């Protein structure tokens, strides 16, 4: 049995193809494992997502209930502030009138008396200073006249 050159070439090609398939099979097997792990991870995420979404819905429902309560309280506060504003406006005008009539008149009188007393004290001081200055000027003039008479 004699093997021809073509048969040897075919045998080499078959062995090379077998090696190629072997070399390519390893990455394909690893890729298959990676895809399996990714599938498992996605399944775990999907399984955990359901309870998480349920918790989020429960939290949102609680927040909505709280907001309804807060809105009710804000309506009450709005009513109170409106009432306080009305009472304040009415009472402020009445208190201003009352204060002006009871304290304003006597306060104006006290201020007028104080002004008059202060004005009188200042006028008296100025008068005394004026008299002293006039007396001093007169005495200086007399002294100047005497000294002039004494020179002649």
C-alpha positions as CSV (number, residue, x, y, z in Angstrom):
1,X,0.0,0.0,0.0
2,X,1.4,3.1,-1.2
3,X,0.2,6.5,0.0
4,X,0.2,9.2,-2.6
5,X,1.1,12.8,-2.2
6,X,-2.6,13.9,-2.4
7,X,-3.6,11.5,0.4
8,X,-0.8,12.9,2.6
9,X,-2.0,16.4,1.9
10,X,-5.5,15.4,2.7
11,X,-4.4,13.8,5.9
12,X,-2.5,17.0,6.9
13,X,-5.5,19.1,6.0
14,X,-7.8,16.9,8.1
15,X,-5.4,17.1,11.1
16,X,-5.1,20.9,10.7
17,X,-8.9,21.1,10.6
18,X,-9.2,19.0,13.7
19,X,-6.7,21.2,15.5
20,X,-8.6,24.3,14.4
21,X,-11.9,22.9,15.7
22,X,-10.2,22.0,19.0
23,X,-8.6,25.5,19.3
24,X,-12.0,27.2,18.5
25,X,-14.0,24.9,20.8
26,X,-12.3,26.2,24.0
27,X,-13.3,29.8,23.6
28,X,-16.8,28.7,22.5
29,X,-17.2,26.6,25.6
30,X,-16.0,29.6,27.8
31,X,-18.4,31.9,26.0
32,X,-21.2,29.4,26.7
33,X,-20.3,29.4,30.4
34,X,-20.3,33.2,30.5
35,X,-23.7,33.4,28.8
36,X,-25.0,30.9,31.4
37,X,-23.7,33.0,34.3
38,X,-25.1,36.2,32.8
39,X,-28.5,34.4,32.4
40,X,-28.4,33.3,36.1
41,X,-27.5,36.9,37.2
42,X,-30.3,38.4,35.2
43,X,-32.7,35.8,36.7
44,X,-31.5,36.8,40.2
45,X,-32.0,40.5,39.5
46,X,-35.5,39.8,38.1
47,X,-36.3,37.7,41.2
48,X,-35.1,40.4,43.6
49,X,-36.8,43.2,41.6
50,X,-40.3,42.1,42.4
51,X,-40.0,42.6,46.2
52,X,-38.1,45.8,45.8
53,X,-40.8,47.3,43.6
54,X,-43.4,46.1,46.1
55,X,-41.5,48.0,48.9
56,X,-41.2,51.1,46.7
57,X,-45.0,51.0,46.0
58,X,-45.6,50.6,49.8
59,X,-43.3,53.6,50.5
60,X,-45.0,55.7,47.8
61,X,-48.5,54.9,49.3
62,X,-47.2,56.0,52.7
63,X,-45.9,59.2,51.3
64,X,-49.1,59.9,49.6
65,X,-51.1,59.4,52.8
66,X,-48.7,61.7,54.6
67,X,-49.1,64.3,51.9
68,X,-52.9,64.1,52.2
69,X,-52.5,64.7,56.0
70,X,-50.1,67.6,55.5
71,X,-52.5,69.2,52.9
72,X,-55.3,69.0,55.5
73,X,-53.2,70.7,58.1
74,X,-52.1,73.4,55.6
75,X,-55.8,74.1,54.9
76,X,-56.4,74.5,58.7
77,X,-53.3,76.8,59.0
78,X,-54.5,78.9,56.1
79,X,-57.9,79.4,57.8
80,X,-56.1,80.4,61.0
81,X,-53.9,82.9,59.3
82,X,-56.8,84.4,57.5
83,X,-58.6,84.8,60.8
84,X,-55.6,86.2,62.5
85,X,-55.1,88.7,59.7
86,X,-58.7,89.9,60.1
87,X,-58.5,90.2,63.8
88,X,-55.1,91.9,63.6
89,X,-56.3,94.5,61.1
90,X,-59.4,95.3,63.1
91,X,-57.7,95.3,66.5
92,X,-54.7,97.2,65.3
93,X,-56.9,100.1,64.2
94,X,-58.9,100.0,67.4
95,X,-55.7,99.9,69.6
96,X,-54.1,102.8,67.7
97,X,-57.2,104.9,68.2
98,X,-57.4,103.9,71.9
99,X,-53.7,104.6,72.5
100,X,-53.9,108.0,70.8
101,X,-56.9,109.1,72.8
102,X,-55.8,107.9,76.2
103,X,-52.0,108.5,76.1
104,X,-51.6,110.9,73.2
105,X,-53.3,113.9,74.8
106,X,-51.5,113.9,78.1
107,X,-48.2,113.0,76.4
108,X,-48.6,116.0,74.1
109,X,-49.2,118.2,77.2
110,X,-46.2,116.8,79.0
111,X,-44.0,117.5,75.9
112,X,-45.3,121.1,75.7
113,X,-44.6,121.7,79.4
114,X,-41.1,120.2,79.1
115,X,-40.4,122.4,76.0
116,X,-41.6,125.5,77.8
117,X,-39.5,124.8,80.9
118,X,-36.5,124.1,78.8
119,X,-37.0,127.3,76.8
120,X,-37.4,129.3,80.0
121,X,-34.2,128.0,81.5
122,X,-32.2,128.7,78.3
123,X,-33.7,132.2,78.1
124,X,-32.8,132.9,81.8
125,X,-29.2,131.7,81.3
126,X,-28.8,133.8,78.2
127,X,-30.2,136.8,80.1
128,X,-27.8,136.3,82.9
129,X,-24.9,136.0,80.5
130,X,-26.1,139.1,78.6
131,X,-26.2,141.1,81.9
132,X,-22.8,139.9,82.9
133,X,-21.4,140.8,79.5
134,X,-23.0,144.3,79.5
135,X,-21.7,145.0,83.0
136,X,-18.2,143.9,82.1
137,X,-18.2,146.1,78.9
138,X,-19.5,149.1,81.0
139,X,-16.8,148.6,83.6
140,X,-14.1,148.3,80.9
141,X,-15.3,151.5,79.3
142,X,-15.3,153.3,82.6
143,X,-11.8,152.0,83.3
144,X,-10.7,153.1,79.9
145,X,-12.1,156.6,80.4
146,X,-10.4,157.0,83.8
147,X,-7.1,156.0,82.3
148,X,-7.5,158.5,79.5
149,X,-8.4,161.3,82.0
150,X,-5.4,160.4,84.1
151,X,-3.1,160.8,81.1
152,X,-4.2,164.3,80.3
